[in-house]
Amino acid sequence: MVENLRRYGVITSNKVAQVMEAIDRAFFVPEGMQPYADSPMPIGHNATISAPHMHAYCLQLLEQNLQPGMRALDVGSGSGYLTACFGLMVRPEGRAVGVEHIPELVSYSIENIQKSAAAPLLKDSSLSVHCGDGRQGWAECGPYDAIHVGAAAEEIPEALMEQLKEGGRMVIPVGNMFQDLQVVDKNSDGSLTIRTETSVLYVPLTSPDAQLRGY
Ligand code: SAH
């Protein structure tokens, strides 16, 4: 999988290649699915694990903000795949935090991470996954050098802008039907620079009720 993503020019970073090789996607997709196919897959509760190329893309956009010792927040952490990758990238001394609003997916992701190379990080609490509304972020462990949002927001949540450290970067899909993957950089004076990277299609960042009703 990683070899193919390299061949097609999706993965250009050695560090991202190493981390995606270390975190075996087979532990993060339901049994019977093709773990290494480059497509999103259903993980239940109207959620999907993103395609490997999207994971690679987001990791590369955030790479400078996922250095050892840094803090990373994964909102809508779903399968836990990216949270696990964040954990490996920021170790040692860093902190990776996932927030997911469906309790069953929180348990699912923790079980997945436990099978993966990131398992020791759960033990020493440098990686954690919490149940909550990701639109509120997770202030307790912030501010963050890197924030990834894995579901599309109508607008960038205020709490996430606040929990971004100066010099920090957030990658977030914004929009309804058509979504822009936006890259939000917080400057040293606290102002934000926002650019659109590409068009994407994510499930909405919403309430559990709306999600379980099928949006
Ligand atoms: N990056 C994850 C993406 C999962 S899909 C992965 O690749 O596995 C998006 C996830 O966002 C779903 O698991 C969904 O349950 C979650 N989600 C949607 N709205 C949310 C909210 N308000 N707070 C927390 N999680 C949310």
Boltz pocket constraint, residues with backbone or C-beta under 6 A from the ligand:
constraints:
  - pocket:
      binder: B
      contacts: [[A, 45], [A, 46], [A, 47], [A, 48], [A, 49], [A, 50], [A, 75], [A, 76], [A, 77], [A, 78], [A, 79], [A, 80], [A, 81], [A, 82], [A, 99], [A, 100], [A, 101], [A, 102], [A, 105], [A, 132], [A, 133], [A, 134], [A, 135], [A, 150], [A, 151], [A, 203], [A, 204], [A, 205], [A, 206], [A, 207], [A, 211]]
      max_distance: 6.0
